[in-house]
Structure formats: structure tokens, C-alpha cells
Amino acid sequence: MADDDMIQGAAGIPYLLKKQGASEPRYAPMIVADRSVGQQVASAVSAALYYREKTGKGQRIDVPMFEHLLQMILGDHLGGYTFEPPHGPPGYIRILSPDRRPYETKDGYVCALIYNDKQWKAFFSAIGRPEKFADPLFSNHEVRSKNYDTAYAFVAEELKKRTTGEWVEAFERADIPVQRMNSLEDIVADPHLAAIGYLKTVEHPSEGRIKVLAVPSEWSESVPEYRRHTPRLGEVLRSAELVGIPLSPVLHACDVREGL
């Protein structure tokens, strides 16, 4: 059952999206489990290699996708079930608040995080209502943590009153974390990504000029390089054949007999 949609469903992502306010359960619109489990595998293998270096002993490592994704989900949402017996229901109230989302402005959307007392005080000053910070629903972190839906709904209504540009300027001046909401087109055209060469154009032997993503890390010595294109259909198996790896178990594991 190592399919991303299945693992997302088993780990509760569609449930959480509906609980937050979606009209129906939905999968996250990216391949979450398949991609993130690879990072967990790399971490586990690195630890095992270190262990072997110190002890001379090798070992087998299994990294199940379901349990891996639950580390992320329950790390946020175990909530009251952390205790035995439970102190309350599971679920991180702030993350599940329906208005924890990009806020609509007069001409688009803006992402802002008003979190601590300093930021809430600055926000109320920015909207010309400094006295609001004394409101029992907003005056400190403890009371806000019990009223996130009210607090975020208030922010959502306020942000409709100005443009995205005006809010970005106001929040930056108030030292409140803020970011314009990017579309996929915005990301591809991002000047920062262009400056660091994150999207590179390379020549593919059959597809022509294509974009490839840079490795998202910086190295002082062994800098990773783009060496060849992603293997096309059948190339991995042909390479295995050339170095003497029997294809029958590989084909059985991959289930890609057709089209080779």
C-alpha cells in the first residue's frame, strides 16, 4: 500500500483538511509521503553508516511510509492524547482554525503570521485600534490560544480593507512576518530563484531543453552537480542488466514489465 494517496488517507491528511473547513476530504495537492520519506531514508542510512563506522556492524533499516508520515501528523496533532489518560481531544487548534489561511485583500491574497504579544500589539496599532489589545480575547497568548477562530476571523475581515501591497508594507514596518501569496507562475519567475540558479535549463537527449531543480542545500566542498538526465522508461533496468543484476526480481518489485 505504498501509494501516496493511500498513505495520506491512512495518516489523516484528508480528514484534517475537511476538519479545517474544506467542503469535503481532499488529498494535499503535492506528493507528500513519497517525497518526504526519502529524506527520512537518507537520515536513517546516514545514522546506520555512522554506526557501522564506529562498531563495524551493518544492519537492516526499514522506513515505512505510513509511520513516517504519522511522525509529521501526530507531532502536531496528538494534542490531549499525549497524556494517559487523555487530557482532551487530539488536534492542534491553531493549525486547524478555518481562518489560518492566506488572507483575502482588496486585490489578492497575503500570508501573514500574527503570533506573539508583540506582533498582536503591533497589528492593532497598524489598523488604528491599539485599544483592541486590551480586549480579553486578545490580550495575551493564553487567551488567544483558546479563541483562535475568533482572532483569525477578525484578522481576515480587517485585511479585506487594504491592498496586498499596502499590507505587505504595513506588516514589514510593524515587524510582522508577511509574504505575498505566490502562484506557480510567480514561483517560476521569482527573481531570487533566478539569482541563485535554482531552475536551470539543460539539454535532454529526447525532450530538448528542459528545466531542472537545483539541490536545495549549500555545500562548502562537495557541491552536487547535474550530471545526466532523469532515466527514461527502461533505462534503469537496462543499466541493471549491464552490470549483471538479474531483472526478474527487479521487475517484480517495480511492476513495470510493459513498455520496456
Helices and strands as residue ranges (DSSP letters): H 4-11, H 13-20, H 32-55, H 65-77, G 79-82, H 93-96, E 103-104, E 109-112, H 117-126, G 130-134, H 141-145, H 148-159, H 164-173, E 178-180, H 184-188, H 191-196, E 199-204, E 208-213, H 235-242, H 247-254
